[in-house]
Amino acid sequence: MRPRSLMAVLSCRVDATVRLLTLLAFALLAGVSHAQTRTEISFWHAMDGQLGESVAELVRRFNQGQDAFEVKAVYKGSYYEVQAAAMAAYRQKKPPNIVQVAEVGTLSMMLSDAIVPVQRLMRQQQIEPHWSDFVDAISDYYEKDDKLLSMPFNVSTPVLYFNKDIFKKAGLGDTPPATWQELETASRKILASGAAGCGFTAAWPSWTMLENTFAWHNQAFASNQNGYAGLDTKLLINSDFGRMHVDALARWQKEKIFSYGGRLDAPDARFISSDCAMLVQSSANIGSFKKALSFEWGTGQLPHWGPPYPKANSTLGGATLWVMRGHEPADYKGIAQFLKFVAETPQQSWWAASTGYLPITKAAVKDLADNNFYRQNPQQWPGVNQLLNAKPTLASRGLRLGNYIQVREAIETELENILAGKKTTREGLDAAVLRGNAILRQFGVTHGAAGQGEI
């Protein structure tokens, strides 16, 4: 057999190389074509920093787990900026597919024509999560007629943080006070020992000291079942219970048992610096406190006044995911798949463990407990336990009030007047009710439903 010439050998090798490159090119084009067939789902959110990284990871896991849809998460600023941007985009007929809205924006989203109720969407897409497995205190807040309007996402509730080092210096051990009376006693011991300059402070004053304190004691915050039964709603915070509780805060303010630290999360600095031994703040701070605090600390449930007030449940903070109208049918299939993914136990357990937020289903709570998560991370149990403490009542399921950001500002302004000694408790709470009711009344008029019964 005659040996092939050098040119023949080279020609064969060139042909083989060309064939290989051709196959690779076809494979590459097929991959590009396949990627281009993925339906893009836009998701506008308000999470930055570490939480934004967790959102990005959640989205990455969904995108890698299937090849039909690609969720694009976009940070759009604060909760209120995200909601405003989404509604503006809807009016321009360019809404995102999914938008994250804070819990206080629930009524405004409900009354808009911009949303597709989540449970209806899932039914249309023949996806049926175990709706009864959602934690009652969470699902009750976001439901209408026993159907979820939006998908709970990042759920928090206020808890009591305490500095264990200060407690030990004051001879208090490492157990947080369970009642307001115990908190007062502990604060006096802390002040007497010189271990800290104040007993406790509270972030988000209206949310922690009034809204959740009313719910925790099963006291109505507003008429019409806290706004669930109609828009012609009035505040009830100047009730006997409200005056008793705020009277105590005003008295404690004078004695440094309580120290008002400002609005939003400004009071955190007093706790971080060890100036105040305790802080009432969102459970969502657990993740950042694990990194930021230089002392031993723990959490406990919100203090309770005890009899004659029953202990109910605390209410929600955080946000939920709303589905926007105005999209193609293929988009809604992808939206439903993503929301199903978010609610599944593996994602819920990972999300709670990595962010400090509370799981939204009982299955996820059980999964975390079975894997000793709460034993190893005891700071994250009190918030969960508060939501599970009792089935929500008409007084404890949360507030469904319009323009509530402005109402909350009116309440906190008058609370500041009381704590500064400018007004008595009765004068301040009466003024808060008067100002808040005017805001609520305007919301009802604007939406054309004041006094029209069920929402």
Steps between C-alpha positions, in 0.01 A plus 500: 500500500646826392552760776290813464677812390561779748246717317234230529560468875482877548184515290331239718597683815369829362172333404465354849573835659244671278238239588574542873480877479176473305349273763611737777351795316169320458501407869575858598224635276260242637589610854451865413171419331391297802594783739306744289185288540497552877214727605634793701323585827571843653508523880532844662609499864627716785777281642857629497820397674504149645127458442543597137764230468254248644236606246755458221589152627133397522445615142818325382380172652167528320659590167745211517232253604304524174552633149162646402511826696756751615416730791679835491513658846537880499562713809279812479563677832297505821169319545309817427712584195446150362123520543482848350718397204293188435171692500646769274622229261156339505337827399749518213409141408852378579464334840743247646375143527555482875540784751595489867274722714524568874217371718364853554439527125260205500173695492617731224601202285170323575294798389700562183415335168865413449528156659419137432414318828763236561271214596285560190813505283627175646164331447493617138849354451391176670752548780357438845741548791375378837330828585391370841867450589571874500546644850157637594624838622670549163234375262216673686661838441538458125166331432160613383211253515748232613706537182856634495535826311880499496781261587656560843873551454712666767306476825607655829348591834636704794685324781691607810880504459706503819868541583607193696824664618306788658250257654782304661661816638166593655456152649210413272627181337431445132120474486305790348198649681169352391269773632508878505513481879809278483655734243452795738658306788793386285556854372513640855765242595701583187489873574583448869802285413632753248519227234321719243357848462145390416282195532352473154424686180278416204540534124205578271306636801146480362552149361664357811353697790142539373404291197658177621437566869128534427496177296712309756238587764205432265391865502335664199721770348230637269130455432358282222709204616821701465388613156418160352124565492487842334675824419304722739746407773604686814799452730439362850846556649368746762318213671553416867764244397681749276510766769622250760786381283613842377470637855753236604736598216476868597569420866791274409642765267549732798686228692717373208333161520388583147695734275339624180761468225318637196309357207572216258811308613685798656472345852717206391810710570410520869496121523804441280706737716380324821344824623161325525479145628195405293348584164160423350568458128413286200609138493643584157796663678625166629716436194676837513534493880680166477771681306491841667467444874816460706326367814296195595133553427173320470136553418171450677134547425339840525422581863134449599294674769335175609141466631242620424643519150526174302818427310422481127759524222727775373454637151710515187766724363690449180349465156320278256513427125219634281432390143429785259241499223571574136727212396500213252363155599849347481620753759238390750604138467855599596382729779296218652797261480726751674250568779452126548878465526522781759239334724652151494659370818865482381495865393311613809741324734802640317351850485420508873843367592692739275302822559341479845149539356225268617390197295154537348388137531459260790691238299804728486476572874493124564788438259717757678405361841566139393846604384572671836517843340313672782703316763818625334354846424271571796475871409273410209239305696313772701372673185373174352343405832318834521332441164413142592380590850131517410269502200462866400191680626318798352723718720832320444513422128651838412391833356339560163500879495546739208783755476639337810849646464349846559285366784807349663684832471211677674504244782876526548488881502249496783687223681807725493293786648390274784849368575643854489242615756336741255164321525335266744441143386130569445568822307763340280303185419182699434696722261650195326152354456366829362785538250503132407126488444519796261759312293291183501188693405678660204617158383143371513369797305774469239416133444128571493409236753475668840211347685432247221546193715728211407819573305 
